[in-house]
Amino acid sequence: MARRKKLYEGKAKILYEGTEPGTIVQYFKDDATAFNAEKRGVIDGKGVLNNRLSEFFMKGLTQLGIPNHFIKRLNMREQLVRAAEIVPLEVIVRNVAAGSMAKRMGMEEGTPLPRPIVEFSYKDDSLGDPLVPEEYIAAFGWASQQEMDEIVSMALRVNDYLSGVMYGVGIKLVDFKIEMGRVYEGDFPRLIVADEISPDSCRLWDMETGQKLDKDVFRRDLGDLADAYTEVARRLGVLPSNVTHAPTKPTLIN
């Protein structure tokens, strides 16, 4: 069967023309990147794990009435999603000081925040995805004030869901990022959660040991990334029964 038309290739996924009008096939790659793609590697099985985990989380959002782009999983690496006009922002929700926030604010990593904090960054790799205030977003027309309010509300609902699911399996949801898309019903746009939700886009720490179970394992050379993602999938009960992972050293790409 001939490969469908490629629409876009990013650092972790490839998008193909969908099987039905208004759909896209999202293919999860084994590639891993960090530090704005300055560090790159290929992690065997990562795409399979992220496909299954993102399916699990998107289905959970659907059950809660949180609109998202997921339609169905097609195979081990691909899922069918609804085509959407992507809002050029990354929406970051933080529960614990970590990563760039801890460094920026001079806080000790692991410090609980008094309440979840929602940040926006402008999606542009060449600029390093800079944080932007709502005034910029409104002025440049990336989203209206009404849309920003809706995005914050949806992001906090996603946070409540993910935090609860992770807590139930002994994992602390430190932070995560999502992307939003617009779908049109007639002339009226409606916001939905798009892209993916996976350990690639979350910080996840074991609640007892503090062990990192996310892409920081790759960023900071803390072990085998696929092992970390496999542990998350195992605890959530979504690990494919016919897929096993033998620890391998990531293949770094110069």
C-alpha positions as CSV (number, residue, x, y, z in Angstrom):
1,M,0.0,0.0,0.0
2,A,1.4,3.4,-1.0
3,R,2.4,5.8,1.7
4,R,0.0,8.7,2.0
5,K,1.0,12.2,1.3
6,K,3.3,13.7,3.9
7,L,2.0,17.0,5.2
8,Y,4.6,17.9,7.9
9,E,7.5,16.3,9.7
10,G,8.5,17.5,13.2
11,K,11.0,16.4,15.8
12,A,8.9,13.6,17.2
13,K,6.1,13.0,14.7
14,I,5.1,12.9,11.0
15,L,1.7,14.0,9.8
16,Y,0.2,12.4,6.7
17,E,-3.0,13.1,4.8
18,G,-5.8,11.4,6.5
19,T,-7.9,8.5,5.4
20,E,-11.1,10.6,5.5
21,P,-11.8,14.3,4.7
22,G,-10.8,16.5,7.6
23,T,-8.5,14.0,9.2
24,I,-4.7,13.5,9.6
25,V,-2.7,10.4,10.3
26,Q,-0.2,11.2,13.1
27,Y,2.9,8.9,13.1
28,F,5.1,8.7,16.2
29,K,8.8,8.5,15.6
30,D,11.5,7.0,17.7
31,D,13.5,10.3,17.6
32,A,14.3,12.1,20.8
33,T,15.5,15.7,21.0
34,A,16.5,18.1,23.8
35,F,17.8,21.7,24.1
36,N,15.9,22.9,21.0
37,A,17.2,19.9,19.0
38,E,20.8,20.5,19.9
39,K,20.9,17.0,21.4
40,R,19.3,14.3,19.3
41,G,19.0,10.5,19.5
42,V,16.9,7.5,18.3
43,I,15.3,5.5,21.2
44,D,14.0,2.1,20.0
45,G,10.3,1.7,20.8
46,K,9.7,5.3,22.0
47,G,7.2,6.0,19.2
48,V,5.1,2.9,20.0
49,L,5.0,3.9,23.7
50,N,4.0,7.5,23.0
51,N,1.3,6.4,20.6
52,R,-0.3,4.2,23.1
53,L,0.1,6.6,26.0
54,S,-1.3,9.6,24.0
55,E,-4.3,7.5,23.0
56,F,-4.9,6.6,26.7
57,F,-4.8,10.2,27.8
58,M,-6.9,11.6,24.9
59,K,-9.6,9.0,25.5
60,G,-9.6,10.0,29.2
61,L,-10.2,13.7,28.1
62,T,-13.0,12.6,25.9
63,Q,-14.7,10.8,28.7
64,L,-14.5,14.0,30.8
65,G,-16.0,16.0,28.0
66,I,-12.7,17.9,27.2
67,P,-12.7,18.2,23.3
68,N,-9.5,16.9,21.6
69,H,-8.4,15.8,18.2
70,F,-8.1,12.0,18.8
71,I,-10.3,9.8,16.7
72,K,-8.8,6.3,16.8
73,R,-5.5,4.4,16.9
74,L,-4.7,2.9,13.5
75,N,-1.7,0.7,14.5
76,M,1.3,0.6,16.8
77,R,2.7,3.9,15.6
78,E,-0.2,5.8,14.0
79,Q,-3.4,7.3,15.0
80,L,-6.1,9.1,13.2
81,V,-6.8,12.6,14.4
82,R,-9.1,15.5,13.5
83,A,-7.4,18.2,11.3
84,A,-7.2,21.5,13.2
85,E,-5.8,24.9,12.8
86,I,-3.0,24.9,15.4
87,V,-2.8,27.9,17.7
88,P,0.9,29.0,17.6
89,L,1.4,28.6,21.3
90,E,2.6,26.0,23.7
91,V,0.4,26.0,26.9
92,I,2.5,25.0,29.9
93,V,1.0,24.0,33.3
94,R,3.3,23.8,36.3
95,N,2.6,22.2,39.6
96,V,6.1,22.0,40.9
97,A,9.2,24.2,40.2
98,A,11.4,22.4,37.7
99,G,13.4,22.9,34.6
100,S,13.5,26.3,33.1
101,M,11.1,27.8,35.6
102,A,13.3,26.8,38.6
103,K,16.3,28.2,36.9
104,R,14.5,31.4,35.8
105,M,13.1,32.1,39.3
106,G,16.1,30.9,41.3
107,M,14.0,28.2,43.0
108,E,15.1,24.8,44.2
109,E,13.9,22.2,41.8
110,G,11.0,20.2,43.4
111,T,9.5,23.1,45.3
112,P,5.7,22.8,45.2
113,L,3.9,25.8,43.8
114,P,1.1,27.5,45.8
115,R,-1.2,26.8,42.9
116,P,-0.9,25.5,39.3
117,I,0.6,28.2,37.0
118,V,-0.3,28.4,33.3
119,E,2.3,29.9,30.9
120,F,2.2,30.6,27.2
121,S,5.2,30.2,24.9
122,Y,5.4,31.2,21.2
123,K,6.0,28.2,19.0
124,D,9.2,29.1,17.1
125,D,12.2,26.8,17.4
126,S,14.5,29.5,15.9
127,L,13.6,31.8,18.9
128,G,13.7,29.0,21.5
129,D,9.9,29.0,22.0
130,P,10.0,32.2,24.2
131,L,7.5,32.8,27.0
132,V,5.0,35.5,26.0
133,P,2.4,37.5,28.0
134,E,-1.2,37.6,27.1
135,E,-0.8,41.1,25.8
136,Y,1.5,39.8,23.0
137,I,-0.9,37.0,22.2
138,A,-3.8,39.5,21.8
139,A,-1.8,42.1,19.9
140,F,-0.4,39.7,17.4
141,G,-3.7,38.0,16.9
142,W,-2.6,34.5,17.9
143,A,-5.7,34.1,20.1
144,S,-8.4,36.4,21.4
145,Q,-8.9,37.2,25.1
146,Q,-11.9,34.9,25.1
147,E,-9.9,32.1,23.6
148,M,-7.1,32.6,26.1
149,D,-9.6,32.4,29.0
150,E,-10.9,29.2,27.5
151,I,-7.4,27.8,27.0
152,V,-6.5,28.4,30.6
153,S,-9.7,26.8,31.8
154,M,-9.2,23.7,29.6
155,A,-5.5,23.4,30.6
156,L,-6.4,23.4,34.2
157,R,-9.0,20.7,33.6
158,V,-6.4,18.7,31.8
159,N,-4.1,19.2,34.8
160,D,-6.8,18.0,37.2
161,Y,-7.3,14.8,35.1
162,L,-3.6,14.0,34.6
163,S,-2.6,14.8,38.2
164,G,-5.3,12.4,39.4
165,V,-4.4,9.6,37.0
166,M,-0.7,9.9,37.8
167,Y,-1.3,10.1,41.6
168,G,-3.2,6.9,41.4
169,V,-0.1,5.0,40.0
170,G,2.4,6.7,42.3
171,I,3.6,9.4,39.9
172,K,3.8,13.1,40.5
173,L,2.8,15.3,37.6
174,V,5.4,18.1,37.9
175,D,4.4,20.0,34.7
176,F,3.3,19.4,31.1
177,K,2.6,21.3,27.9
178,I,-0.2,20.9,25.4
179,E,-1.1,22.5,22.1
180,M,-4.5,23.8,21.1
181,G,-6.2,23.7,17.7
182,R,-9.3,25.4,16.2
183,V,-12.0,23.4,14.4
184,Y,-14.8,25.2,12.6
185,E,-18.4,24.5,12.9
186,G,-19.8,26.7,10.2
187,D,-18.1,30.1,10.7
188,F,-17.5,29.5,14.4
189,P,-14.2,28.2,15.7
190,R,-14.1,25.8,18.6
191,L,-10.9,25.0,20.6
192,I,-9.7,21.4,21.1
193,V,-6.6,19.8,22.6
194,A,-4.3,18.7,19.8
195,D,-0.8,17.3,19.2
196,E,-0.1,14.7,21.9
197,I,0.1,14.0,25.7
198,S,2.9,11.7,26.5
199,P,6.1,11.6,28.7
200,D,7.7,13.6,25.9
201,S,5.5,16.6,26.9
202,C,5.3,16.0,30.7
203,R,7.6,15.9,33.7
204,L,6.8,12.8,35.7
205,W,8.6,11.9,39.0
206,D,8.1,8.7,41.1
207,M,6.4,9.9,44.2
208,E,8.5,7.8,46.6
209,T,12.0,8.0,45.0
210,G,11.8,11.1,42.9
211,Q,13.1,9.0,39.9
212,K,12.4,10.9,36.7
213,L,10.1,9.1,34.2
214,D,10.1,11.6,31.4
215,K,12.3,13.1,28.7
216,D,14.7,14.6,31.4
217,V,16.2,11.0,31.5
218,F,17.4,11.8,27.9
219,R,18.2,15.5,28.6
220,R,20.3,14.7,31.6
221,D,21.7,11.3,30.7
222,L,20.0,9.6,33.6
223,G,19.5,6.2,32.0
224,D,17.5,4.5,29.3
225,L,14.6,6.7,28.1
226,A,12.5,3.7,26.8
227,D,12.8,2.0,30.2
228,A,11.3,5.2,31.8
229,Y,8.4,5.4,29.4
230,T,7.8,1.7,29.6
231,E,7.4,2.1,33.4
232,V,4.8,4.8,33.0
233,A,2.9,2.6,30.5
234,R,3.2,-0.4,32.8
235,R,1.8,1.5,35.8
236,L,-1.1,2.8,33.7
237,G,-1.9,-0.6,32.3
238,V,-1.5,0.4,28.7
239,L,1.7,-1.4,27.8
240,P,1.1,-3.5,24.6
241,S,1.2,-7.2,25.6
242,N,3.2,-8.1,22.5
243,V,5.8,-5.4,22.9
244,T,8.8,-5.8,25.1
245,H,11.8,-3.5,25.5
246,A,15.3,-4.7,25.9
247,P,17.5,-1.9,27.3
248,T,19.6,-0.3,24.5
249,K,21.9,2.6,24.4
250,P,20.3,5.6,22.6
251,T,21.9,6.2,19.2
252,L,23.1,9.8,19.3
253,I,23.0,11.8,16.0
254,N,25.7,14.4,15.4
